[in-house]
Structure formats: structure tokens, C-alpha cells
Amino acid sequence: MGLISGARRLTIDAWSWLNFKPIYSDQLLGMPNRRAFPEAHATWVPAADERRLAAYKLLSAYDNNQAGELAAIRDGEDARDRREFGDPSMFIDTLVAHVMGREQRIVVPGAEQTTSKNPDQAAAEHLQTLLREWADAELLPMRMLQTERKAVGLGDGVYLLYWDATKQRARIKTYDPGFYFPVIPEDGDGSDYPERVHFAWELPEDPKRGLKPRLRRITYELDWIQPATASGVDRAGRAVRAPLLTEPDDGTDPAPLLNIGDQVDGTNIARDYPWNDRPVYRTCYLTDATWEIGDLIGPVDVDSLPLDKATYATDASGEVLDRLDLYIDFIPVVHVPNTVPPAEEHWGQSSLAKALQVFDELQGTDTDSSRASATTGMPIIGLSGKAASGRSQLAVAPGMVFELGENGRMDTVDTAPQLAELRNQSHDLKERASNVVRLPAVALGTMDPSKVPSGYALQLSLGPLDSLVSGMRLARAHKDTLLLRFVTRLHMAGQHPDWADVRPMPALIARGPYTPTDKAAVLEQVTQGVEAGVMSLETGVRMLSEAGFPIDDIDQEIKQIESRAFAAAKDLADALGNVEAVADFLGRQAPETEEVPAVQLPPIPANAAEADAADPLQDGDDDEA
């Protein structure tokens, strides 16, 4: 570095696609501008997170048409004259709609199988019903929409789950990724689940309440199970948690008291969780503390704040949130990356990342077009002649008559060709941005449907969008399953009576289609497949639901179809000969059948004469007969 002192340092990381912005990447240090991003340079923010927080703020500025205001901090007030017409926001909203799909359904594999009744199918159906009821109560689609907009626009979204003892259900919250600080070991894999997660943000000064600027930090941490604690106060009067001790009757020293259900296994404390088959030695601790900014002196960051300066919060039940044992063996936080992170990385990438330079060019073109349209609507006129020589400048208004002298003339400056060229340039830039983001014009709704030559051509044009949405949904598939797994475990840990007999099973969130579908073709395909026996009824009904048919509940739809399938019930009766099985297939009650009376045969004749009289055909003339 001594030989090339003053040279710009090249930084390549998860946010290096923003290096082209002078306000983001300093010429010498390669760090964000301190005046533009003061939050990223706070003393408690780790150095590894400074560029990430600055990137979030810059992306939010583009989303809210404030990129010019942010650039004005470095480039001067002229940057505020930029025209921003909401193109980045439109791209984000369109991508969010596609990745969400038309509908979202919770599905437990095996719950929709109606051909066989077994304990696994009943357990899956019961869990699916409970999860869907929870999703309706918690407005899960709305929470997903909030998180997806953060993930698509900023690159990351965060869910937080917690048990609400008052409402007796798991609650879900959405956090801005700028508040999310996972502790990832230097020698660990960024794709691994962190064992300690912080949510931290600054609280402004409140002179009316006499409060100074503060920092709040909520921490979830996996650690070894410790003896029981209770709420108390320390010598300074702070609310803290203190260990509980036993009082033996034999005069021995007090010993730590264990939590209910815990047991000592060697040197560690073990605990049985209802979703595990064997004892576990770790639990999740919750800490909610606040510091005054003035007390954060020295080389400290969000993970190493001085605990002796902290003020701990208290929840609604009076428990001090100082390493409160949550009785769960997982951190109830789900990080949702927008894209599949690179190897050993933790963070996703915004969908606007590769197109920001195009959006800058588009803002410049829109600004020039706005200025050119002013000169086109109010043209510049030059007058020459005796009448015009008296005044250096005249105002032009409709109906005004200019009297020109001898050899007078009037000239106008026509800027319409330049305006048309700028509009063409704007159209080309929008098309370039669509190509970079992989959003075709048909997906943005800017293409005239009458100009599409055929459905096959439409499907080909949606190819880039298909691959884009497939990758984005792949990044979310495991996170959706993890979210529902945490919901199930929280209800089991909260000992909700409806969840007492629940068997933990994998569940997923099925996202609906995002492209137009030919309903008639799908209906014909399903009908032929089910009638030919190469497709199950469950699969066919699911295909119809995904195609947009108004099917609210697949299970109920299948039961209604089978309740009218009398021809299939007849075949089932011929195959099994079981009336109860047929009635169960139709969803009806089997009729009560009376016992069939024994067959009464006629008495045997006493002699042959009586037999012949009874049957004339038994005589010797039976051949003639």
C-alpha cells in the first residue's frame, strides 16, 4: 500500500454492486459517506455491518423516490431536481406479486389423501386444520406481504415468532433487516443457523419525559440449560434475574433449584421437549435491555455492550427479561433472503441490485425530458424588426399580435424532435431495466395483449420470469417450512389444549400461480387424467385450485365430489362387498339391514306315488315330455 498510497481500494463483497455510487463507496476508504449514512457509522454497529445498513438505506431511497435527496448530501442541491417517477417501486411491487402468487395455502403432506384412513393421515389433517386456523387469526398473508416487500426491495426479510399467553397462540412480527444482527462465527458457515441473534435500534431523545438518546437491544440466544431464576433487583435497584436456591433441612449449603421437568445428567442439565425423542441440553434465552448512548464508551458493538449499564425490560406477567428461559430449543427468528445466498454467505441480494445504474440513467433522461417539454410547450421566439427593437424581452400569450417593422421576422426554436428522442431513450432504458431484472413487458403489464401472436409466444416471453421466480421461491421454500415448524413447537410448548395431541409433521406454504393460465385446458387435462386412472383425484383438484378455480378447501371439495360418485361407489361395492366401506366413501351412514330369514324348503314326499303325483315329469314318459 505504500507504493500506491492514495489509490482507491477495491471492495468486493455482497454489496459491491453499489460501488459505482460515490456516496456509497468513498474514493479512498471504500466506505459509505458518513453524512449520508450516520446510522451505519454508529459506535455500536459492527464494522462488518456498516456497508449492509448503508445499502438498505440507499435501496429504500430508490423505492420511495428519494434517491435525489440522498445524492444531494454529496452532490449539492442540484441533485434534488431529478425526476423520479416510481419505476423502482413498480418493479418491486410486481416482483412481490409474482413471488407471492395469487393465493397462499398451508399444506401438510398426506392430509389430502382420502383413499385410506390411517393414523398418519388423521394426524396430518388435524395439524393442517390447526395451522390454517392460526394463519387466519394471525393474518399470515399480510405478514408475508410485509416481509416479501422487504426481501425483494432490500434483499432480506425477517420474521419473529413468540408465544402470547393472553391470546394463547403464537404471534408473528415482521422486522426491518436493518434491525437484524445475527452473530455469525468467523470460522462458521454463513448458511448455518446462528446461535445468537440481536434486534437493535436507537431511540431518539425525549426531552418531555427527560429521556436521553438510548439503544434498545433484544437478544435471543441458545445456551446450556441453567438452574431456575426469578425476578429480583440488584444492589443498584435494577430489575434483574437471580438464581433460586433450595433450603435443605439437614443444614447443608443451599443448592441451585432446577426448573420443573429438568434433571441433572452428569455435569449438565437435561430437558425433555415434546417434539424431541431424546433429552436436550440447550434452551433459548431472551434478553430485552436498553442503554443510554452516552454510556457506550470504548470499543464496543451490539454484541459486546456493557451489561452493568443495561436497564432490563419487564413483560406483562412481571418477568424480568434478563436471560429469561423460554423453554424452547430453537431461536424463533426466521431470516428470509431474497435470493439463494452464495456459498458461505448469509445475506440475499435485492432484485434492484443489477439495475440501479439503469435507473440512474432513466432518472437523468426523465429530467431532461421534463425540461425539453417546457420549451416545447412554451417555445422560444425571436423577433427582429423596428417594433421589436424597443424591448429586449416580450411575454408571449395566446391571441397576442406582434407588429413587426420593415424586414421584420419571427423565428421559433423547435425542441419537439429532441423531446421525441428523449422519450425513445426513456423507452429503451425501461426495456433495458426489464431485461436486467428479468421482468418481461407482459409481466409488467406494459404490452398490448392484442399484439401477442399466440399463447405459445406468450409462454416463451415469460421464460426469464419463470426462472427468476423459481429461484426466488427456492430461497423461501425452507424458510416457509421452518416458520410453520416453529409455530407448531410454540403451541406445544405453550400447552394449548387443542395442540395437546398434535404430532409434529413437516408443513409447507403452497404459493399460487403467478402467470395467466388456460383454465379450459387445465380442466380438460384433469378430467381426462382422472377418468383414465393415471391421475389421482387429489392431484386433479389441486391442479384446478392452482389454475384459479374457486376451490376454498381441497379436502372438502374432494369429499363433495366423492359424495356424488355413485358409479364409483357401485364398483367399490362389487369389489369389496362391504356396505360400510361404500357408505364411508360416500360420506353417508350405512343403512341398518335386518337379518335375512332362513330358506324354507318343501317337505320330502313319503313315497314315489306321492312324488309322481307331485311331479308328473318323473314317470317313464319323461323322454316324450
FENNORTA-V900184 format. One record per pair of residues at least 24 apart in sequence whose C-alpha atoms are under 8 Angstrom apart, sorted by the first residue. I is the first residue (numbers start at 1). J is the second residue. D is the distance in Angstrom with one decimal. If there is no record, write none. Layout:
i: [I | I]
j: [J | J]
d: [D | D]
//
This chain:
i: [14 | 14 | 15 | 15 | 15 | 17 | 17 | 18 | 18 | 23 | 23 | 24 | 24 | 35 | 36 | 36 | 36 | 43 | 43 | 43 | 44 | 44 | 44 | 44 | 44 | 45 | 45 | 46 | 46 | 53 | 55 | 56 | 56 | 59 | 59 | 60 | 60 | 62 | 62 | 63 | 63 | 63 | 63 | 64 | 81 | 82 | 82 | 82 | 82 | 83 | 83 | 83 | 83 | 83 | 84 | 84 | 87 | 88 | 88 | 91 | 92 | 92 | 92 | 92 | 92 | 93 | 94 | 94 | 95 | 96 | 96 | 96 | 96 | 97 | 98 | 98 | 98 | 98 | 99 | 99 | 99 | 99 | 99 | 100 | 100 | 100 | 100 | 100 | 101 | 101 | 101 | 101 | 102 | 102 | 102 | 102 | 103 | 103 | 103 | 104 | 104 | 104 | 104 | 104 | 105 | 105 | 105 | 105 | 106 | 106 | 106 | 106 | 106 | 106 | 107 | 107 | 107 | 107 | 108 | 108 | 108 | 108 | 109 | 109 | 112 | 112 | 112 | 113 | 114 | 123 | 123 | 124 | 126 | 127 | 127 | 127 | 128 | 130 | 131 | 131 | 134 | 138 | 138 | 143 | 143 | 143 | 146 | 147 | 147 | 150 | 150 | 151 | 151 | 151 | 151 | 151 | 152 | 152 | 152 | 153 | 153 | 153 | 154 | 154 | 154 | 155 | 155 | 155 | 155 | 155 | 155 | 155 | 155 | 156 | 156 | 156 | 156 | 156 | 156 | 156 | 156 | 157 | 157 | 157 | 157 | 158 | 158 | 158 | 158 | 159 | 159 | 159 | 159 | 160 | 160 | 160 | 161 | 161 | 161 | 161 | 162 | 162 | 163 | 163 | 163 | 165 | 168 | 168 | 169 | 169 | 169 | 170 | 170 | 170 | 181 | 183 | 189 | 189 | 190 | 190 | 190 | 190 | 191 | 191 | 191 | 191 | 191 | 195 | 195 | 195 | 196 | 196 | 196 | 196 | 197 | 198 | 198 | 200 | 212 | 212 | 213 | 213 | 213 | 214 | 214 | 214 | 214 | 215 | 215 | 215 | 215 | 216 | 216 | 216 | 216 | 217 | 217 | 217 | 217 | 217 | 218 | 218 | 218 | 218 | 219 | 219 | 219 | 219 | 220 | 220 | 220 | 220 | 220 | 221 | 221 | 221 | 221 | 222 | 222 | 222 | 222 | 222 | 222 | 222 | 223 | 223 | 223 | 223 | 224 | 224 | 224 | 224 | 224 | 225 | 225 | 225 | 225 | 225 | 225 | 226 | 226 | 227 | 227 | 227 | 227 | 228 | 228 | 228 | 228 | 230 | 231 | 231 | 231 | 232 | 238 | 238 | 239 | 239 | 239 | 239 | 240 | 240 | 240 | 240 | 241 | 241 | 241 | 241 | 241 | 273 | 273 | 274 | 274 | 275 | 275 | 275 | 275 | 280 | 282 | 283 | 283 | 283 | 283 | 283 | 283 | 284 | 284 | 284 | 284 | 284 | 284 | 284 | 285 | 285 | 285 | 285 | 286 | 286 | 286 | 286 | 286 | 286 | 287 | 287 | 287 | 287 | 287 | 288 | 288 | 288 | 288 | 289 | 289 | 289 | 327 | 328 | 328 | 328 | 332 | 334 | 334 | 334 | 335 | 336 | 336 | 336 | 337 | 337 | 338 | 338 | 338 | 339 | 339 | 339 | 340 | 340 | 340 | 340 | 351 | 352 | 354 | 354 | 355 | 355 | 355 | 358 | 358 | 358 | 359 | 359 | 361 | 362 | 362 | 362 | 365 | 365 | 365 | 366 | 366 | 368 | 369 | 369 | 369 | 372 | 372 | 372 | 372 | 373 | 373 | 373 | 375 | 376 | 376 | 376 | 376 | 379 | 379 | 379 | 379 | 380 | 380 | 380 | 381 | 381 | 381 | 381 | 382 | 382 | 382 | 383 | 383 | 383 | 383 | 384 | 384 | 384 | 385 | 438 | 438 | 438 | 439 | 439 | 440 | 440 | 477 | 477 | 480 | 480 | 481 | 481 | 481 | 481 | 484 | 512 | 513 | 513 | 513 | 517 | 517 | 518 | 519 | 519 | 519 | 519 | 522 | 559 | 559 | 562 | 562 | 563 | 563]
j: [347 | 349 | 51 | 52 | 55 | 353 | 354 | 55 | 353 | 71 | 74 | 54 | 55 | 73 | 70 | 73 | 74 | 296 | 300 | 301 | 296 | 300 | 301 | 302 | 305 | 301 | 302 | 301 | 302 | 178 | 154 | 154 | 178 | 153 | 154 | 153 | 154 | 88 | 89 | 88 | 89 | 92 | 153 | 89 | 367 | 363 | 364 | 366 | 367 | 363 | 364 | 366 | 367 | 370 | 363 | 366 | 359 | 352 | 359 | 444 | 149 | 152 | 153 | 351 | 352 | 149 | 443 | 444 | 152 | 145 | 148 | 149 | 152 | 514 | 469 | 513 | 514 | 515 | 469 | 472 | 473 | 511 | 514 | 145 | 148 | 511 | 512 | 514 | 511 | 512 | 513 | 514 | 511 | 512 | 513 | 514 | 511 | 512 | 513 | 141 | 509 | 510 | 511 | 512 | 132 | 509 | 510 | 511 | 131 | 132 | 507 | 508 | 509 | 510 | 507 | 508 | 509 | 510 | 505 | 506 | 507 | 508 | 506 | 507 | 538 | 554 | 555 | 538 | 558 | 502 | 503 | 505 | 502 | 502 | 503 | 505 | 507 | 499 | 484 | 488 | 169 | 171 | 172 | 172 | 173 | 174 | 174 | 174 | 175 | 176 | 177 | 336 | 337 | 338 | 348 | 350 | 338 | 350 | 351 | 350 | 351 | 352 | 349 | 350 | 351 | 337 | 338 | 339 | 347 | 348 | 349 | 350 | 351 | 335 | 336 | 337 | 338 | 347 | 348 | 349 | 350 | 335 | 336 | 337 | 338 | 333 | 334 | 335 | 336 | 333 | 334 | 335 | 336 | 332 | 333 | 334 | 332 | 333 | 486 | 487 | 332 | 490 | 490 | 491 | 494 | 494 | 494 | 496 | 491 | 494 | 496 | 487 | 490 | 491 | 302 | 303 | 344 | 345 | 343 | 344 | 345 | 346 | 341 | 343 | 344 | 345 | 346 | 221 | 222 | 331 | 220 | 221 | 222 | 331 | 221 | 302 | 303 | 302 | 292 | 293 | 292 | 293 | 294 | 290 | 291 | 292 | 293 | 290 | 291 | 292 | 293 | 288 | 289 | 290 | 291 | 287 | 288 | 289 | 290 | 302 | 286 | 287 | 288 | 289 | 285 | 286 | 287 | 288 | 284 | 285 | 286 | 287 | 331 | 284 | 285 | 286 | 331 | 282 | 283 | 284 | 285 | 329 | 330 | 331 | 282 | 283 | 284 | 285 | 268 | 269 | 281 | 282 | 283 | 268 | 269 | 270 | 281 | 282 | 283 | 258 | 269 | 256 | 257 | 258 | 259 | 256 | 257 | 258 | 259 | 319 | 318 | 319 | 320 | 320 | 311 | 312 | 311 | 312 | 313 | 320 | 312 | 320 | 321 | 322 | 320 | 321 | 322 | 323 | 324 | 328 | 493 | 492 | 493 | 489 | 492 | 503 | 504 | 329 | 329 | 325 | 326 | 327 | 328 | 329 | 330 | 325 | 326 | 327 | 328 | 329 | 330 | 331 | 323 | 324 | 325 | 326 | 321 | 322 | 323 | 324 | 325 | 326 | 312 | 321 | 322 | 323 | 324 | 312 | 313 | 321 | 322 | 313 | 321 | 322 | 493 | 489 | 490 | 493 | 486 | 479 | 482 | 483 | 479 | 475 | 476 | 479 | 475 | 476 | 472 | 475 | 476 | 471 | 472 | 475 | 471 | 472 | 474 | 475 | 437 | 437 | 436 | 437 | 433 | 436 | 437 | 429 | 432 | 433 | 429 | 433 | 429 | 426 | 429 | 430 | 422 | 425 | 426 | 422 | 426 | 422 | 419 | 422 | 423 | 415 | 416 | 418 | 419 | 415 | 416 | 419 | 415 | 414 | 415 | 416 | 419 | 412 | 413 | 414 | 415 | 412 | 413 | 414 | 410 | 411 | 412 | 413 | 410 | 411 | 412 | 408 | 409 | 410 | 411 | 408 | 409 | 410 | 409 | 464 | 465 | 468 | 464 | 465 | 464 | 465 | 508 | 509 | 508 | 509 | 506 | 507 | 508 | 509 | 508 | 546 | 546 | 547 | 548 | 547 | 548 | 547 | 544 | 547 | 548 | 549 | 547 | 586 | 587 | 586 | 587 | 587 | 588]
d: [7.5 | 7.5 | 7.1 | 6.9 | 7.0 | 6.6 | 6.9 | 7.5 | 7.7 | 6.9 | 6.5 | 7.3 | 7.8 | 7.2 | 6.7 | 6.3 | 7.9 | 7.8 | 7.3 | 6.7 | 7.6 | 6.1 | 4.0 | 5.2 | 8.0 | 5.6 | 6.1 | 5.6 | 6.8 | 5.8 | 7.9 | 5.6 | 6.9 | 6.9 | 6.2 | 7.5 | 7.3 | 6.4 | 7.6 | 5.6 | 4.8 | 8.0 | 7.4 | 7.1 | 7.5 | 6.3 | 6.7 | 7.9 | 5.6 | 5.7 | 7.4 | 5.9 | 5.0 | 7.9 | 5.8 | 7.6 | 7.7 | 7.2 | 7.4 | 7.8 | 7.1 | 6.3 | 6.0 | 7.5 | 7.9 | 7.4 | 7.8 | 6.8 | 7.2 | 7.5 | 6.2 | 6.1 | 6.7 | 7.5 | 7.0 | 8.0 | 5.0 | 7.9 | 5.9 | 6.9 | 6.5 | 7.9 | 7.3 | 7.5 | 7.8 | 6.1 | 7.4 | 7.8 | 5.3 | 4.4 | 5.2 | 4.8 | 7.3 | 5.0 | 6.0 | 6.3 | 6.0 | 4.9 | 7.8 | 7.0 | 6.4 | 5.6 | 4.7 | 6.0 | 8.0 | 5.5 | 5.1 | 6.6 | 7.1 | 6.3 | 7.0 | 5.8 | 4.6 | 6.1 | 5.8 | 5.5 | 6.2 | 6.7 | 7.4 | 6.5 | 4.5 | 6.5 | 7.5 | 6.8 | 6.6 | 7.3 | 5.7 | 6.8 | 8.0 | 7.0 | 6.4 | 7.1 | 7.5 | 6.5 | 7.5 | 7.8 | 7.8 | 7.9 | 7.7 | 7.8 | 7.7 | 6.7 | 7.1 | 7.7 | 7.2 | 6.6 | 7.0 | 6.1 | 7.8 | 7.1 | 7.7 | 6.8 | 6.2 | 5.0 | 8.0 | 7.0 | 5.6 | 5.5 | 5.6 | 5.4 | 6.3 | 6.8 | 7.2 | 5.0 | 7.9 | 6.0 | 5.0 | 7.4 | 7.3 | 4.9 | 4.3 | 3.8 | 7.1 | 7.1 | 5.7 | 4.6 | 5.8 | 6.7 | 5.7 | 7.3 | 7.6 | 6.0 | 4.9 | 6.4 | 7.7 | 7.1 | 5.7 | 4.6 | 5.8 | 5.7 | 5.0 | 6.5 | 7.8 | 6.0 | 4.7 | 6.5 | 5.3 | 6.4 | 7.7 | 7.5 | 6.9 | 7.4 | 6.4 | 7.7 | 7.0 | 7.7 | 7.6 | 6.9 | 6.4 | 7.9 | 7.8 | 6.2 | 6.3 | 6.5 | 8.0 | 7.6 | 4.9 | 7.2 | 8.0 | 4.6 | 4.5 | 4.6 | 7.8 | 7.6 | 5.7 | 5.9 | 5.3 | 5.8 | 5.3 | 7.5 | 5.8 | 4.3 | 6.4 | 7.9 | 6.4 | 7.6 | 7.7 | 7.4 | 6.6 | 7.8 | 6.0 | 5.8 | 7.9 | 6.6 | 5.5 | 4.2 | 5.1 | 5.5 | 5.1 | 6.2 | 6.2 | 7.5 | 5.9 | 4.4 | 6.5 | 7.9 | 6.0 | 5.6 | 6.3 | 7.8 | 7.3 | 5.7 | 4.5 | 6.5 | 7.9 | 5.7 | 5.1 | 6.4 | 6.5 | 5.7 | 4.9 | 6.7 | 6.2 | 5.4 | 5.3 | 6.8 | 6.9 | 6.4 | 5.6 | 4.5 | 6.4 | 7.2 | 6.9 | 6.9 | 5.4 | 5.8 | 6.5 | 7.3 | 7.9 | 7.8 | 5.9 | 4.4 | 6.3 | 7.6 | 5.8 | 7.2 | 5.9 | 5.1 | 5.7 | 7.9 | 7.0 | 6.0 | 5.7 | 4.8 | 6.4 | 7.4 | 5.7 | 5.1 | 5.0 | 7.7 | 7.9 | 5.9 | 5.5 | 7.8 | 6.8 | 7.6 | 7.4 | 6.3 | 7.9 | 6.5 | 6.9 | 6.1 | 7.8 | 6.0 | 6.4 | 7.9 | 5.9 | 7.6 | 7.9 | 7.6 | 7.8 | 7.0 | 7.6 | 7.0 | 8.0 | 8.0 | 6.4 | 7.7 | 6.0 | 7.0 | 7.2 | 6.1 | 5.5 | 4.5 | 7.0 | 6.2 | 5.7 | 6.8 | 5.8 | 5.7 | 6.1 | 6.2 | 4.9 | 5.2 | 4.8 | 5.9 | 6.3 | 6.8 | 5.0 | 5.0 | 6.7 | 6.9 | 7.6 | 4.9 | 4.7 | 5.0 | 6.5 | 5.8 | 5.6 | 5.4 | 6.7 | 6.0 | 7.7 | 7.7 | 7.1 | 8.0 | 7.7 | 7.1 | 6.5 | 6.6 | 7.4 | 6.6 | 7.4 | 7.7 | 6.4 | 6.4 | 6.6 | 7.3 | 6.1 | 6.7 | 7.7 | 6.8 | 5.4 | 5.6 | 7.2 | 7.3 | 7.4 | 4.9 | 6.7 | 7.0 | 6.8 | 7.3 | 5.8 | 6.1 | 6.6 | 6.5 | 7.3 | 6.0 | 8.0 | 7.3 | 7.5 | 6.1 | 6.1 | 7.4 | 6.5 | 7.2 | 6.1 | 7.9 | 6.9 | 7.4 | 6.0 | 5.9 | 6.9 | 6.6 | 7.9 | 7.3 | 5.7 | 8.0 | 7.8 | 6.4 | 6.6 | 6.7 | 5.5 | 5.8 | 7.9 | 6.5 | 6.3 | 6.8 | 7.9 | 5.5 | 5.4 | 7.9 | 6.8 | 5.6 | 4.4 | 6.6 | 5.6 | 4.9 | 6.2 | 7.3 | 5.9 | 4.6 | 6.5 | 5.1 | 5.3 | 6.5 | 6.6 | 5.4 | 5.7 | 6.8 | 7.2 | 5.8 | 7.5 | 7.0 | 7.6 | 7.9 | 6.1 | 6.1 | 6.9 | 5.7 | 4.9 | 7.1 | 7.2 | 5.6 | 6.1 | 6.9 | 7.9 | 6.1 | 7.9 | 7.7 | 7.9 | 6.2 | 7.5 | 7.8 | 7.2 | 7.9 | 7.3 | 5.7 | 7.8 | 5.8 | 7.8]
//
